[in-house]
Amino acid sequence: MYSCQDEESTSQEEQGGVEFLFDGDRVSNAKSGIANAKNDAESCDMALASYAIIEMSGETYEIDLKAWGESYKTDLIELGPGTYQVTNVQLFDADDHPLYATPMAESEFGPFVSQALPFDVTVENYRKIEYDLEVLCIEEFTPPQFGFVFWDVTIKEVKNLCVFANFCEPDAGHAVASLEAFIYPNEESTSDEDLIWTGSADGDYDSENPDNELLCLKFPYDPSIPTEDQSFYIELFVNGVLFQGTMPLDRVDMINAEDGYLHLNENCDGDFDILSNSFNIAWEDLNGDGGTNDCDYNDFIVKTTTSTDITTGDLIFEFEPIARGGGYDHAFKFWLPGTGYSVTGASLVDDSSGNTMIEVYPDTHQAFSSTNDFVNTKCNGATGTGNIVTVTVQNPPSNFTYYLLNPFDANLNVTGGGSTYDLTLGNLFTSSTFIKDGQEMKNGLITTGDWEWVVDGVDIRTVYGPNFDSNFTPISNLGSLWMNCP
């Protein structure tokens, strides 16, 4: 810290104040004790910093930055004499993206700087104070690691919603799930730049860190706007499985008033509140060991989205066909264990076998706007949109368990009278398989919702590798993805 005073400025009674002089570093360097290491990553280039946002004693100052030797300096913040507590320091680029910040003393990164937040500065009459301050590059780190709730310092009000979830598996019963959340302004704005808040919890009640048992979401809140007119889009990973939905703030208030927290899938009842999850189900449509399947897994692909009606508690299944690459006639059905369901939206419901069969498409040719055998599977071939079918299961039997993390088994049932794609809940059937190149493969493949399929006739292993049933990120031959067709 430095101060300066000259006769001319004193005689003219110029305003005193403070100027901040910033030295930037990366967290990895600061943690290892390497001082003033040069930043070789573009995201950590101090030259990109355009202005600083500084909060002192409840006031927010947006101040331009200028190069000052090897450091960067703010313009003068004019202040009257007194002591001011600095509670937030962040540097932004010209596009308003956060670049650097000084961490809070109690945060994860607080020990990595010599002067963490908060701290006091004292301003005297007609005296300019220069204050040296370290800032750390934000990179891919989150606001809580620096001790903040949000990067956006204009957010003054916050609503909290604490969440925990059960996950349920057929052989293991239910347990508390790990959670990771990302909050965005809306469903259309989900880039890294749009991210408002993120956090995680391991759900481990036997750990030494009780703060990590529940995940408490943080929503910005404007008290001048009715809560029913404020909502945010959530991506919530439950044991790594993505659930998503738009949460209105009036519902946050209602949940907090009624229960004080949000318990997802309590007792494995399938209740996800406003959240839904999506999978792609993809099939090879020849059963057995004949080796005739081409392993492109695009003979029929349907996106399945499940949710719960927050008013009635009904389970909602939405089926959206996205590709068809086979000439055989197939029906598409899904099965629920036992009987006693009330089902709407299906073309046929039959529980005469002792389990409940729900027919979604009597013929997959009817699943698209085009009746071509090959839809959205060949470059320069036929394209079409899927005919979405929504099936609602009302008042499921009390002994019905909806498995949160792996709700479906997909298989192909081939009978003498024809072929049927089966999507089952509750492990009702043994999944059908076929042999290709000495490898046993399931006819049905369950993937993440953002999985991309290959064009007709391309072995999926050439794009996703031998572990294609668990690796859903392409690793080679990307030109064979249908989305990359010229």
C-alpha positions as CSV (number, residue, x, y, z in Angstrom):
1,M,0.0,0.0,0.0
2,Y,1.3,3.4,-0.9
3,S,0.0,7.0,-0.5
4,C,1.0,10.2,-2.2
5,Q,0.2,13.8,-1.6
6,D,1.6,16.9,-3.4
7,E,1.3,20.6,-2.7
8,E,-0.7,21.3,-5.9
9,S,-3.3,18.7,-5.2
10,T,-3.6,19.7,-1.6
11,S,-4.1,23.4,-2.4
12,Q,-6.8,22.6,-4.9
13,E,-8.4,20.3,-2.3
14,E,-8.7,17.4,-4.7
15,Q,-10.8,14.4,-3.7
16,G,-8.9,11.5,-2.0
17,G,-9.5,7.9,-2.8
18,V,-7.9,4.6,-3.6
19,E,-6.4,2.9,-6.7
20,F,-5.9,-0.8,-6.9
21,L,-2.8,-2.3,-8.5
22,F,-3.4,-5.9,-9.6
23,D,-1.0,-8.8,-10.1
24,G,-2.6,-11.8,-11.7
25,D,-1.7,-15.5,-11.3
26,R,-3.1,-18.9,-11.9
27,V,-4.5,-21.0,-9.0
28,S,-2.0,-23.8,-9.8
29,N,0.9,-21.4,-9.6
30,A,-0.3,-19.7,-6.4
31,K,-1.0,-23.0,-4.8
32,S,2.5,-24.3,-5.5
33,G,4.1,-21.0,-4.4
34,I,5.5,-20.0,-7.8
35,A,5.2,-16.3,-7.7
36,N,4.4,-14.2,-10.8
37,A,4.6,-17.1,-13.2
38,K,3.8,-16.1,-16.7
39,N,0.3,-17.1,-17.9
40,D,0.5,-19.1,-21.1
41,A,-3.2,-19.7,-21.4
42,E,-5.3,-17.2,-23.3
43,S,-8.0,-17.3,-20.7
44,C,-5.5,-16.2,-18.1
45,D,-4.1,-13.2,-20.0
46,M,-4.3,-10.1,-17.9
47,A,-4.1,-8.0,-21.1
48,L,-7.7,-9.1,-21.7
49,A,-9.0,-7.5,-18.5
50,S,-11.0,-4.4,-19.3
51,Y,-12.5,-3.3,-16.1
52,A,-12.9,-4.2,-12.4
53,I,-15.9,-4.6,-10.2
54,I,-15.1,-3.7,-6.6
55,E,-17.5,-3.8,-3.7
56,M,-16.6,-1.6,-0.7
57,S,-18.9,-1.1,2.3
58,G,-22.0,-1.9,0.4
59,E,-21.3,0.1,-2.7
60,T,-20.3,-1.3,-6.1
61,Y,-17.7,0.4,-8.3
62,E,-17.1,-0.4,-11.9
63,I,-13.7,0.9,-12.7
64,D,-11.6,0.9,-15.9
65,L,-8.2,-0.8,-16.0
66,K,-4.9,0.3,-17.5
67,A,-1.5,-1.3,-17.9
68,W,0.9,-0.2,-15.2
69,G,4.3,-1.7,-15.9
70,E,3.8,-5.5,-15.6
71,S,0.7,-5.0,-13.6
72,Y,-2.7,-3.5,-14.2
73,K,-4.2,-0.5,-12.3
74,T,-7.7,0.9,-11.7
75,D,-8.6,4.5,-12.2
76,L,-9.0,6.4,-9.0
77,I,-12.1,5.5,-6.9
78,E,-12.9,8.8,-5.3
79,L,-13.8,8.4,-1.6
80,G,-14.3,10.6,1.4
81,P,-12.1,10.1,4.4
82,G,-12.9,6.9,6.4
83,T,-12.4,3.2,6.6
84,Y,-14.0,1.0,3.8
85,Q,-14.3,-2.8,3.8
86,V,-13.5,-4.4,0.5
87,T,-15.8,-7.5,0.0
88,N,-15.6,-8.3,-3.7
89,V,-12.9,-7.9,-6.4
90,Q,-13.4,-9.2,-9.9
91,L,-11.8,-8.4,-13.2
92,F,-13.8,-8.7,-16.5
93,D,-13.0,-8.6,-20.2
94,A,-14.7,-6.3,-22.7
95,D,-17.5,-8.8,-23.2
96,D,-18.3,-8.9,-19.5
97,H,-16.8,-12.3,-18.9
98,P,-15.2,-12.8,-15.5
99,L,-11.4,-13.4,-15.8
100,Y,-9.8,-12.9,-12.4
101,A,-11.0,-12.6,-8.8
102,T,-9.6,-12.2,-5.3
103,P,-10.9,-15.1,-3.1
104,M,-12.6,-14.8,0.2
105,A,-10.3,-15.7,3.2
106,E,-12.5,-18.7,4.2
107,S,-12.8,-20.1,0.7
108,E,-10.8,-23.0,-0.9
109,F,-8.5,-20.5,-2.6
110,G,-8.2,-18.0,0.2
111,P,-4.9,-19.4,1.4
112,F,-3.3,-18.9,-2.1
113,V,-3.1,-15.1,-1.9
114,S,-1.4,-12.8,0.6
115,Q,-4.5,-10.6,1.1
116,A,-7.8,-12.4,0.8
117,L,-11.2,-10.8,1.2
118,P,-12.6,-9.0,3.1
119,F,-10.1,-6.4,4.2
120,D,-10.2,-2.7,5.1
121,V,-8.7,0.3,3.4
122,T,-8.4,3.7,5.1
123,V,-8.8,6.9,3.1
124,E,-7.6,10.3,4.3
125,N,-8.4,13.8,3.1
126,Y,-6.8,14.7,-0.2
127,R,-4.6,11.5,-0.2
128,K,-4.6,8.9,-3.0
129,I,-3.8,5.4,-1.8
130,E,-2.4,2.7,-4.1
131,Y,-3.2,-0.8,-2.9
132,D,-1.5,-3.8,-4.3
133,L,-3.8,-6.8,-4.6
134,E,-3.4,-10.3,-6.0
135,V,-6.1,-11.8,-8.2
136,L,-6.4,-15.5,-9.4
137,C,-7.5,-16.6,-12.8
138,I,-11.0,-18.0,-12.8
139,E,-10.4,-20.6,-15.6
140,E,-12.9,-23.4,-15.1
141,F,-13.3,-22.9,-11.4
142,T,-16.6,-22.1,-9.7
143,P,-17.7,-19.1,-7.6
144,P,-17.9,-21.2,-4.4
145,Q,-14.2,-22.1,-4.7
146,F,-13.5,-18.3,-4.5
147,G,-16.1,-17.9,-1.7
148,F,-18.8,-16.3,-3.9
149,V,-22.3,-17.5,-4.7
150,F,-22.4,-16.0,-8.2
151,W,-19.9,-14.2,-10.4
152,D,-22.6,-11.6,-11.1
153,V,-22.1,-9.1,-8.3
154,T,-25.3,-7.3,-9.1
155,I,-27.3,-10.2,-7.7
156,K,-28.1,-9.2,-4.1
157,E,-31.0,-11.5,-3.2
158,V,-30.8,-15.3,-3.2
159,K,-33.4,-18.0,-2.7
160,N,-32.1,-21.4,-1.5
161,L,-33.5,-24.8,-2.3
162,C,-31.8,-27.8,-0.7
163,V,-32.0,-31.1,-2.5
164,F,-31.2,-34.7,-2.0
165,A,-32.2,-37.7,-4.0
166,N,-32.6,-41.5,-3.7
167,F,-31.4,-43.8,-6.4
168,C,-32.9,-47.2,-6.8
169,E,-31.5,-50.3,-8.4
170,P,-33.2,-53.7,-8.8
171,D,-30.6,-55.6,-6.8
172,A,-29.4,-53.0,-4.3
173,G,-32.6,-51.2,-3.1
174,H,-32.3,-47.5,-2.6
175,A,-29.6,-45.2,-1.3
176,V,-28.7,-41.5,-1.3
177,A,-27.3,-40.3,-4.6
178,S,-24.5,-37.9,-5.4
179,L,-25.6,-34.6,-7.0
180,E,-24.1,-32.0,-9.2
181,A,-26.2,-29.0,-10.4
182,F,-25.9,-26.3,-13.0
183,I,-28.3,-23.3,-13.0
184,Y,-28.9,-21.3,-16.2
185,P,-31.3,-18.4,-17.1
186,N,-33.5,-20.6,-19.3
187,E,-33.5,-23.7,-21.4
188,E,-32.2,-21.9,-24.5
189,S,-29.2,-20.3,-22.6
190,T,-27.0,-23.1,-21.3
191,S,-23.5,-22.2,-22.5
192,D,-20.6,-21.8,-20.1
193,E,-21.1,-18.1,-20.4
194,D,-24.7,-18.3,-19.3
195,L,-24.0,-20.4,-16.2
196,I,-25.3,-18.6,-13.1
197,W,-24.4,-21.1,-10.4
198,T,-23.0,-24.6,-9.9
199,G,-22.4,-26.9,-6.9
200,S,-22.2,-30.5,-5.9
201,A,-22.8,-32.9,-3.0
202,D,-21.6,-36.4,-2.5
203,G,-24.6,-37.5,-0.4
204,D,-22.3,-39.4,1.9
205,Y,-23.8,-39.2,5.4
206,D,-20.9,-41.1,6.9
207,S,-18.3,-38.7,5.7
208,E,-16.5,-36.2,7.8
209,N,-17.9,-33.3,5.8
210,P,-21.6,-32.7,6.8
211,D,-21.8,-29.7,4.5
212,N,-21.6,-32.0,1.5
213,E,-24.5,-34.2,2.3
214,L,-27.2,-31.9,0.9
215,L,-27.0,-29.8,-2.2
216,C,-28.4,-26.4,-1.7
217,L,-29.2,-24.7,-5.0
218,K,-28.8,-20.9,-5.2
219,F,-31.3,-18.9,-7.3
220,P,-31.0,-15.2,-8.0
221,Y,-34.0,-13.3,-6.8
222,D,-35.4,-9.9,-7.7
223,P,-37.9,-8.9,-4.9
224,S,-39.5,-6.3,-7.2
225,I,-40.8,-9.0,-9.5
226,P,-43.4,-11.6,-8.5
227,T,-41.8,-15.0,-7.8
228,E,-44.2,-16.7,-10.3
229,D,-42.6,-14.6,-13.0
230,Q,-39.1,-15.7,-12.2
231,S,-37.7,-19.1,-13.1
232,F,-34.4,-20.8,-13.9
233,Y,-33.3,-23.8,-15.8
234,I,-31.6,-26.6,-13.9
235,E,-29.4,-29.4,-15.1
236,L,-29.1,-31.9,-12.2
237,F,-26.8,-34.9,-12.4
238,V,-28.0,-37.7,-10.1
239,N,-25.2,-40.2,-9.8
240,G,-24.1,-38.9,-13.1
241,V,-27.5,-39.2,-14.8
242,L,-28.8,-36.0,-16.2
243,F,-32.2,-34.6,-15.1
244,Q,-33.4,-31.2,-16.2
245,G,-36.2,-28.8,-15.9
246,T,-37.4,-25.2,-15.3
247,M,-37.9,-24.3,-11.6
248,P,-40.2,-21.3,-10.9
249,L,-39.3,-19.4,-7.7
250,D,-42.8,-19.6,-6.4
251,R,-42.4,-23.3,-6.4
252,V,-39.1,-22.9,-4.5
253,D,-41.1,-20.9,-1.8
254,M,-43.8,-23.6,-1.7
255,I,-41.3,-26.5,-1.3
256,N,-39.4,-24.6,1.5
257,A,-42.7,-23.7,3.3
258,E,-44.0,-27.3,3.1
259,D,-41.0,-29.5,3.7
260,G,-37.9,-27.3,3.9
261,Y,-36.1,-29.2,1.2
262,L,-36.8,-31.2,-2.0
263,H,-36.6,-35.0,-1.7
264,L,-36.4,-36.5,-5.2
265,N,-37.5,-40.1,-5.7
266,E,-38.4,-40.6,-2.1
267,N,-38.8,-44.3,-1.4
268,C,-38.2,-44.9,-5.1
269,D,-41.6,-43.5,-6.0
270,G,-40.5,-42.0,-9.3
271,D,-41.2,-38.4,-8.2
272,F,-38.7,-36.0,-9.7
273,D,-40.8,-32.8,-9.2
274,I,-40.3,-30.5,-12.1
275,L,-37.3,-32.5,-13.5
276,S,-37.3,-35.0,-16.3
277,N,-34.6,-37.3,-17.7
278,S,-34.0,-38.5,-21.3
279,F,-32.4,-41.5,-22.9
280,N,-32.0,-42.6,-26.5
281,I,-32.9,-46.2,-27.2
282,A,-31.3,-47.7,-30.3
283,W,-31.8,-51.1,-31.8
284,E,-30.3,-53.7,-34.1
285,D,-33.3,-55.5,-35.5
286,L,-32.0,-59.1,-36.1
287,N,-31.9,-61.5,-33.3
288,G,-29.6,-64.5,-32.9
289,D,-26.1,-65.5,-33.8
290,G,-26.2,-65.4,-37.6
291,G,-23.8,-62.5,-37.8
292,T,-26.1,-60.6,-40.3
293,N,-26.5,-57.5,-38.1
294,D,-24.4,-54.6,-39.4
295,C,-24.0,-53.1,-35.9
296,D,-25.1,-49.6,-36.9
297,Y,-27.7,-49.5,-34.1
298,N,-30.0,-47.2,-36.1
299,D,-32.7,-49.6,-37.2
300,F,-34.9,-47.7,-34.9
301,I,-33.9,-45.0,-32.4
302,V,-36.4,-43.3,-30.1
303,K,-35.8,-40.6,-27.5
304,T,-37.6,-41.3,-24.3
305,T,-38.3,-38.6,-21.7
306,T,-39.8,-39.4,-18.3
307,S,-41.3,-36.9,-15.8
308,T,-43.8,-36.6,-13.1
309,D,-46.9,-34.5,-13.1
310,I,-46.3,-32.3,-10.1
311,T,-50.1,-31.9,-9.5
312,T,-51.3,-35.4,-9.9
313,G,-48.1,-37.5,-9.4
314,D,-48.7,-39.4,-12.7
315,L,-45.7,-40.8,-14.5
316,I,-45.4,-39.3,-18.0
317,F,-43.5,-41.1,-20.8
318,E,-42.8,-39.2,-24.0
319,F,-41.5,-41.1,-27.0
320,E,-40.0,-39.2,-29.9
321,P,-38.6,-41.3,-32.8
322,I,-35.5,-39.8,-34.3
323,A,-34.2,-42.3,-36.8
324,R,-35.3,-45.5,-38.6
325,G,-32.8,-47.5,-40.7
326,G,-34.4,-50.9,-41.4
327,G,-36.8,-52.5,-43.8
328,Y,-38.5,-54.9,-41.5
329,D,-42.0,-54.2,-40.0
330,H,-41.8,-53.8,-36.2
331,A,-44.1,-52.7,-33.5
332,F,-42.8,-50.7,-30.6
333,K,-44.1,-51.5,-27.1
334,F,-43.0,-51.0,-23.5
335,W,-43.8,-53.2,-20.5
336,L,-44.6,-52.5,-16.9
337,P,-44.3,-55.2,-14.2
338,G,-47.7,-56.5,-12.9
339,T,-51.1,-55.2,-13.6
340,G,-53.5,-52.6,-12.3
341,Y,-52.2,-49.5,-14.1
342,S,-54.4,-46.8,-15.5
343,V,-52.8,-45.8,-18.8
344,T,-53.8,-43.1,-21.4
345,G,-52.2,-42.2,-24.7
346,A,-51.3,-45.7,-25.9
347,S,-52.7,-47.4,-29.0
348,L,-53.2,-50.6,-27.0
349,V,-52.9,-51.8,-23.4
350,D,-52.9,-55.5,-22.6
351,D,-52.3,-57.1,-19.1
352,S,-53.5,-60.6,-19.9
353,S,-50.0,-62.0,-19.5
354,G,-49.7,-60.9,-15.9
355,N,-47.6,-57.9,-16.8
356,T,-48.8,-54.8,-18.6
357,M,-47.9,-54.3,-22.3
358,I,-48.3,-50.8,-23.7
359,E,-48.2,-50.4,-27.4
360,V,-46.8,-47.1,-28.6
361,Y,-46.4,-47.6,-32.4
362,P,-48.2,-50.6,-34.0
363,D,-45.7,-50.2,-36.9
364,T,-42.5,-48.1,-36.7
365,H,-43.3,-46.9,-40.3
366,Q,-46.0,-44.9,-38.6
367,A,-43.5,-43.3,-36.3
368,F,-42.3,-40.6,-38.7
369,S,-43.7,-38.1,-41.1
370,S,-42.0,-40.1,-43.9
371,T,-42.9,-43.8,-44.3
372,N,-39.6,-44.6,-46.0
373,D,-37.7,-47.5,-44.6
374,F,-34.6,-45.3,-44.0
375,V,-35.3,-42.0,-42.2
376,N,-32.5,-39.8,-40.9
377,T,-30.0,-42.6,-41.4
378,K,-28.5,-42.0,-44.9
379,C,-26.6,-39.0,-46.2
380,N,-28.8,-37.4,-48.9
381,G,-31.5,-39.9,-48.0
382,A,-35.0,-39.4,-46.6
383,T,-35.5,-37.2,-43.6
384,G,-38.5,-36.8,-41.4
385,T,-39.7,-35.7,-38.0
386,G,-40.9,-38.2,-35.4
387,N,-44.5,-38.5,-34.4
388,I,-44.3,-37.9,-30.6
389,V,-46.5,-40.1,-28.4
390,T,-47.1,-39.3,-24.8
391,V,-48.2,-42.1,-22.5
392,T,-49.5,-41.3,-19.0
393,V,-49.5,-43.8,-16.2
394,Q,-52.0,-42.9,-13.6
395,N,-52.2,-44.4,-10.1
396,P,-49.5,-47.1,-10.5
397,P,-49.8,-50.0,-8.1
398,S,-48.2,-49.5,-4.7
399,N,-45.6,-52.3,-5.4
400,F,-44.4,-50.6,-8.6
401,T,-40.8,-49.3,-8.4
402,Y,-39.5,-46.9,-10.9
403,Y,-35.7,-47.2,-11.1
404,L,-34.2,-43.8,-11.2
405,L,-30.8,-44.3,-12.8
406,N,-31.5,-47.2,-15.2
407,P,-35.2,-47.3,-15.6
408,F,-35.3,-49.2,-18.9
409,D,-34.1,-52.4,-20.4
410,A,-34.3,-52.5,-24.2
411,N,-34.5,-55.7,-26.2
412,L,-35.9,-57.2,-29.4
413,N,-38.5,-59.8,-29.2
414,V,-38.7,-61.9,-32.4
415,T,-41.7,-64.2,-32.7
416,G,-43.1,-66.3,-35.5
417,G,-45.6,-63.7,-36.4
418,G,-43.3,-60.7,-36.6
419,S,-40.8,-58.6,-34.7
420,T,-41.3,-56.2,-31.8
421,Y,-39.1,-53.7,-30.2
422,D,-39.5,-54.0,-26.5
423,L,-38.7,-51.4,-23.9
424,T,-39.2,-52.8,-20.4
425,L,-39.2,-51.5,-16.9
426,G,-38.3,-53.7,-14.0
427,N,-36.1,-56.3,-15.7
428,L,-39.1,-58.3,-16.9
429,F,-37.2,-60.1,-19.7
430,T,-33.8,-61.3,-20.6
431,S,-32.3,-58.9,-23.1
432,S,-31.9,-60.5,-26.5
433,T,-28.4,-60.6,-28.0
434,F,-26.5,-61.4,-31.2
435,I,-22.9,-62.4,-32.0
436,K,-20.8,-60.2,-34.3
437,D,-17.1,-60.9,-34.9
438,G,-17.1,-63.2,-31.9
439,Q,-18.5,-60.4,-29.6
440,E,-21.9,-60.8,-27.9
441,M,-24.0,-57.7,-28.1
442,K,-27.4,-56.7,-27.0
443,N,-30.0,-55.8,-29.6
444,G,-31.0,-52.8,-27.6
445,L,-28.7,-50.0,-26.7
446,I,-29.5,-47.3,-24.1
447,T,-27.5,-44.1,-24.5
448,T,-27.4,-40.6,-23.1
449,G,-29.8,-38.0,-24.6
450,D,-27.1,-36.2,-26.5
451,W,-25.7,-39.4,-28.2
452,E,-25.3,-39.2,-32.0
453,W,-25.9,-42.1,-34.3
454,V,-23.9,-43.4,-37.3
455,V,-25.2,-43.5,-40.8
456,D,-26.7,-46.7,-42.2
457,G,-24.3,-49.6,-42.6
458,V,-21.4,-48.3,-40.5
459,D,-20.3,-50.5,-37.6
460,I,-20.8,-48.4,-34.4
461,R,-17.5,-49.7,-33.1
462,T,-15.6,-47.8,-35.7
463,V,-16.8,-44.5,-34.1
464,Y,-17.4,-45.3,-30.4
465,G,-14.9,-48.1,-30.0
466,P,-15.4,-51.6,-28.5
467,N,-17.1,-50.1,-25.4
468,F,-19.8,-48.4,-27.4
469,D,-22.5,-49.6,-24.9
470,S,-21.0,-47.4,-22.2
471,N,-18.9,-44.8,-24.1
472,F,-21.2,-42.3,-25.8
473,T,-18.5,-39.9,-26.9
474,P,-17.2,-40.6,-30.5
475,I,-13.5,-41.2,-30.6
476,S,-12.8,-41.8,-34.3
477,N,-14.4,-41.8,-37.8
478,L,-16.6,-38.8,-36.9
479,G,-17.5,-38.3,-40.6
480,S,-19.7,-41.4,-40.2
481,L,-22.1,-39.7,-37.8
482,W,-25.4,-38.8,-39.5
483,M,-25.2,-35.3,-38.0
484,N,-22.0,-34.8,-40.0
485,C,-23.5,-35.7,-43.4
486,P,-22.5,-33.1,-46.0
